[in-house]
Amino acid sequence: MECASCGSLVIWMGPWSNLTHTECQVCGAVNNQIVDEPVDDEEEE
């Protein structure tokens, strides 16, 4: 995942049994990742 603020790596944080949030490895932003838009397999006409 990519940070919306600085473009760096964002990873899930928390215990393995309960990953609670994401955090940027460079700027420390919490839950600030760029959301990937779902890709439709069918073309709209």
C-alpha positions in Angstrom: 0.0 0.0 0.0 1.1 3.6 -0.6 0.8 6.6 1.8 -1.5 9.3 0.6 0.7 12.0 2.2 4.3 11.0 1.2 3.9 8.1 -1.2 6.0 5.7 1.0 5.3 2.1 2.2 2.2 1.6 4.4 2.0 -1.6 6.5 -0.6 -3.2 8.8 0.1 -2.8 12.5 -1.0 -4.6 15.6 -0.8 -8.2 16.9 -1.0 -10.9 14.3 -4.3 -12.0 15.6 -5.8 -8.5 15.4 -4.3 -6.2 12.8 -5.9 -2.9 13.9 -4.6 -0.1 11.6 -2.1 0.9 8.9 1.0 3.1 9.4 3.4 4.8 7.0 7.0 3.7 7.5 8.3 7.2 6.7 6.0 9.9 8.0 4.0 7.8 10.6 0.6 8.6 9.2 -2.1 6.3 10.5 -4.8 4.9 8.2 -3.7 7.2 5.4 -3.2 4.8 2.5 -4.3 5.3 -1.1 -7.4 3.2 -1.7 -7.1 1.2 -5.0 -10.2 1.5 -7.1 -11.8 -1.9 -7.9 -11.2 -2.9 -11.6 -14.3 -4.1 -13.5 -13.6 -7.0 -15.9 -16.5 -5.9 -18.1 -16.2 -2.8 -20.2 -19.1 -0.3 -19.9 -20.8 0.5 -23.2 
